[in-house]
Amino acid sequence: MQSIMCLLAQVVDQALEAEKNGEEFDVRAATSMMEENPEQKLLVECNQLAVDIDNEIVVIHNFIRDKYRIKFPELESLIIKK
């Protein structure tokens, strides 16, 4: 199993070689090689999980803000926004 960095280095080398020879580089073929890599799949899944967690934090923040706005009006000024 090749590491993702080795695959990336191969893709870059192929692109540079194609450019040097005046050929067109097939990006889809090169990226399909990386997409088959289990490390790449794990990275993509972890990235999606981080996005999902961030979205849930926003939902919870909005719920708490809306729930306590009337009882605690200064709460929003105390919480630092991103």
C-alpha positions as CSV (number, residue, x, y, z in Angstrom):
1,M,0.0,0.0,0.0
2,Q,1.5,3.3,-1.1
3,S,1.2,6.3,1.1
4,I,-0.8,9.3,0.0
5,M,2.3,11.4,-0.2
6,C,4.0,8.9,-2.6
7,L,0.9,8.9,-4.8
8,L,0.8,12.7,-4.8
9,A,4.5,12.9,-5.7
10,Q,3.8,10.5,-8.6
11,V,1.0,12.6,-9.9
12,V,3.1,15.8,-9.7
13,D,5.9,14.0,-11.5
14,Q,3.5,12.8,-14.3
15,A,2.1,16.3,-14.7
16,L,5.6,17.9,-14.9
17,E,6.7,15.2,-17.4
18,A,3.6,15.8,-19.6
19,E,4.2,19.5,-19.5
20,K,7.8,19.1,-20.5
21,N,6.9,16.9,-23.4
22,G,4.1,19.3,-24.5
23,E,1.4,16.6,-23.8
24,E,-1.9,17.1,-22.1
25,F,-2.1,15.7,-18.6
26,D,-5.1,13.6,-17.7
27,V,-6.1,14.9,-14.3
28,R,-9.0,12.5,-13.9
29,A,-6.9,9.4,-14.4
30,A,-4.3,10.7,-12.0
31,T,-6.9,11.6,-9.3
32,S,-8.7,8.3,-9.6
33,M,-5.4,6.7,-8.5
34,M,-5.5,8.7,-5.4
35,E,-9.2,8.2,-4.7
36,E,-8.6,4.4,-4.6
37,N,-6.1,4.9,-1.8
38,P,-7.5,3.9,1.7
39,E,-5.6,6.8,3.3
40,Q,-7.3,9.2,1.0
41,K,-10.7,7.8,1.7
42,L,-10.0,8.1,5.5
43,L,-9.0,11.7,5.1
44,V,-12.1,12.6,3.1
45,E,-14.3,10.9,5.7
46,C,-12.6,12.7,8.6
47,N,-12.9,16.0,6.8
48,Q,-16.6,15.4,6.2
49,L,-17.0,14.4,9.9
50,A,-15.3,17.7,10.9
51,V,-17.7,19.7,8.7
52,D,-20.7,17.8,10.2
53,I,-19.5,18.5,13.8
54,D,-19.0,22.2,12.9
55,N,-22.5,22.4,11.5
56,E,-24.0,20.8,14.7
57,I,-22.1,23.3,16.8
58,V,-23.8,26.1,14.8
59,V,-27.2,24.5,15.3
60,I,-26.7,24.2,19.1
61,H,-25.3,27.7,19.3
62,N,-28.4,29.1,17.5
63,F,-30.8,27.1,19.6
64,I,-29.2,28.3,22.9
65,R,-29.1,31.9,21.6
66,D,-32.7,31.8,20.6
67,K,-33.8,30.0,23.8
68,Y,-32.1,32.4,26.2
69,R,-32.2,35.7,24.3
70,I,-35.2,37.0,26.3
71,K,-34.0,35.9,29.8
72,F,-30.4,36.8,29.3
73,P,-30.0,39.5,26.7
74,E,-26.3,40.2,27.3
75,L,-25.4,36.5,26.6
76,E,-24.8,37.1,22.9
77,S,-22.3,39.9,23.6
78,L,-20.4,37.6,26.0
79,I,-20.0,34.8,23.4
80,I,-17.2,35.3,20.9
81,K,-18.4,34.7,17.3
82,K,-16.3,33.0,14.7
